[in-house]
Amino acid sequence: MFKAEFKDARMMKGIFDAVSAIISETVLKVTPEEGITLTALDLSHICLVSLSLGKGDFETFETDKDYELGINIGDLVKIIRRSGADDSIIFSHDPKENKLIIKMQPNDGKRARRFTLGLIEVESEDLEMKGLIEMEFDNSCTMELKYLEEAIKDAEIMADVLEVKVGDDKKLNFSAQGTIGDMNYTLEQELMEKADFPEESIGVFAISFLVNILKIGPIAKKVEVEMRSDVPLKLRFGLLKESQILYFLAPRVEEDDDDMYED
């Protein structure tokens, strides 16, 4: 069996709230080397989310072997939301019971709650993460998440897609055009923690997915962005010391006069 105790209930709630905004079912992979990970596509195959909870970020982490646990993310979130601000969350799994066990208790240990979540069969998809991780991007930057939030919320007023562009002026530009008007948001490199814009690039992305990605906001202050024309937009959020959430959002393209998405 495995057992993993996480001290910060607020962080755990924020992590799975963010994941559940994109996917509904997934397989949690538990390994002695990496901790707990998941990788899944949304139903429309537009956005891939990859979560890694490094074992060093757990108060305790014990497992006797690798496990793959199919879960409904929405049901897991309902349970985790019942945790208190000062609770620890303990995940465990007993093969005999074949359920994910979630226990919550405050630091004083004077009360405890225990839930079991039935495991489900999740149709497996062959997701080649290595290729995505090793993909080369032309441009990259690290900035406060609030700037991306401003751009997305401004664009949401005008349209359902957002254009993200690095031009020859070496600035990051967000724009949207709709029936009521248009929006333009320009961010200079001086406002970024890091910026490397050697090439021009452009991509158009669904605002609905970007809004869902912003659900990470309560637990993340910075975002790492990597871009290249005609490939997915990569967004990375570092969490704690060893954990992270990666998003790969496919660009929207027009094909035969119909709006289509690239996988």
N, C-alpha and C positions, 0 to 999 in steps of 0.2 A: 504494500500500500504506500501512498505518499501523504505527506502532511506539510503544509506551508502556512506560516503565520505572518500576516501583514499588519503592521501596527497602525497605519494611517487609513482609517475608514473613509475619510473625505477623499483622499487620493484614489482609493479603489473605486469608489462610486463614480468619480469623474472619469476614470479610465474606461469603465464599461458603459457609462452613459455615452461617451464619444463613439465607442465601437458600435453600440447598438443603433446609432443614428445612420449607419451605413449598411450593416449586415444583420440578419435575423438568426441565422444558424451557423455554427462553425464547429471545428474540432479543436479542443484545447490539447496541446501537446506538452507533456511533462517529461523533462529529461534531467538526469543528474548534472549534465554539463551546462545547459542553457537556462534552466528554470522553467517557466511557463510561457509558451508562445502560441500564437494563432495567426493564420494567414487565410484570407477569404476575399472573394469578389462579391459585390452586390448583385442582386438578381439580374440587372440589366447589363452586367459585365462592363460597366463604365469606370468604377472605382474599386481599387484593390486596397485593402487595409491590412497591415502587418503589425502585430503587437508583440513586443518582447518584454517580459517581466523577468529581469535578471535575478538569479537566485540570491545575489548579494544584497538586494533590496528587501528581502524578507527577513523578519526577525529570526525565524527558523525555517529551514527548507530541508526536507528529508524525502528521499524516494529510493525504492529498492530496484527500480527498473524504469524503462520508458513506458509512458501511458498515452493513449489517444482517447479522449473523452468527447463524444458528440453532445453538444448542449444547445438549447435555445437561449440565445443571448438576452432576449426580452424577459424571459422568466428569471434568468440569473439577476438581471438588473432590478427586477421587482423585489427580490430577496435582499440584495445588497443595500437598496435604498432604506431598508428597515434598520440599518445600523445607526448607532448614535455617534456623535462627533468624537467621543473619547473611546470608542470601541476598537478593539483589535478584531480582525477577521481571520478565521482559520479555515483553510480549505483542506479537505482530506478525501480519500477515496479508498473504499474497501471493495476489492473485487468480488467478495461474496455477496455484498449488498448491491453492487453494480449501480451505485448512485454517487453523485457528487455531494459531499457533506459540507455545509457551511455553518460554522459556529461563530457567534458574536459575543463578546464579553468586554466590559470596561476594564480599565487598568487595575481597579481595586479587586476585580474578580468576584464581586459579591452577587452578581447575577450573570446568567448566560442564556443564550437562545440558540437553538439548533434547528436547522432546516436540512432537508434532503431534496435534491433535484434529480429527477429521473433522467438517465442518459438516453439519447436518441440516435438513430441512424442518420448520418449526414452523408449525402451523395458527395463522394470525393471528387475533387477537380485537380488536374495535374498543373499546379501553379509553379512555374519555374522562377523562383525568387532570385536565384543566383544571377540570371541574366539581367534582371531589373536592377539588382544591387550593383552589378558591375557596369551598367549602362553609363556611357560617357555623356555628359551634358556640357553645353557650351558656356552657360552662365550660371552663377550661383551667388547667393547672398544669405546672410543671417540678420534678422531684424526683429524688433519687438512685434508681437502678434497684433497689437492694437492698430498698427498701420494697415495690415492686411484686412483686419476687421472693418476699418473705415472704408477701404476701397470696395469691399464686397457689399457692405450695407448701402453705400452710395449707389452702386451699380444695380442693386436689387430694386431700387425705385423705378429704374428706367427700362430694364430688359431682363431676359432670362438667361443670357449668356454674357460672359466677361472676357474681354480681350486682354491678354497679358503680353507686354512687349518690352524688349530691350532694343532701343534704337541706336543710331550712330551717335546720339548725344550721351550715351552711357548712363541713362537714367532708366528706372523701372516705371513703366507706364501702364495704368489700368484704364480701360475705357469700355463704355457700353452705349449702344444706340437702340432706341425704342420708338414707339409711335408718339410718345409725349415729349420726347427730346433726347438729349444725350448727356453723358457724364464722362469726365476725364480726371484722373487722379495720378499725379506725377510725384515720384519719390526719388530724391537725390541720394547719392551714395553716402553723403555726410551723415545722414540719419540712420545708417545701417551699421551694425557691429562689424560686419565683413561684407565685402562686395567684390566680385570678379566678373566683369562684363566684357570679355574680349570680342564677342561676336554678336551680331544682331540675331534676334529670335522673336518668334511670335506664335501665339497659340490662343485658341478660343475655347472656353470651358463653361460647363453648366453651372449656373449660380446656385441652383438647388443643392448640388453636391458640396459646393464650397461653403454654403450656409451650414450644412450638416457637419462638415469638418470643423467649423468654428465651435462646435459643442465642446471641444477640448479646452476652450478658453479659461474656464474656472481653475484649471490645474496646470496651465502652460503659459509662460510669459513670452517666449521667443519661438520663432519658426525658422527653419532652414529651408530655403527654396532652391530648387535646381530646375533649369529650363533648357529646352532645345526645340526648335521648330519641328512640328509633326511627330512629336513623341509625348508620352504622358508627362504631366507636371508632377514633380516629386516634392512632397512636403514632409519634413521630418520634425518631430517634437521630442526632444530629450526630456526624460522624466527621472527624477531622483538621481542616483549615481550610475545605474547600469541598465535602466529601462528606456524604452522608446516606443513611439507609434509612428509608422511610416504610411503615407498615403501616395498612391500613384493614380492620378486622375487623367483619363483618356481625353484627348482633344476632340472638339466637335469639328466636323468637316462637312462640306457640301459635296454631294455626289449625285449627278444626274438631276440637279435642281431640287433634290430632297435633302433635308438635314439628316446626316448620319453620324454615328460615332465610330471612331476607330477603337478596336479592342487593344 
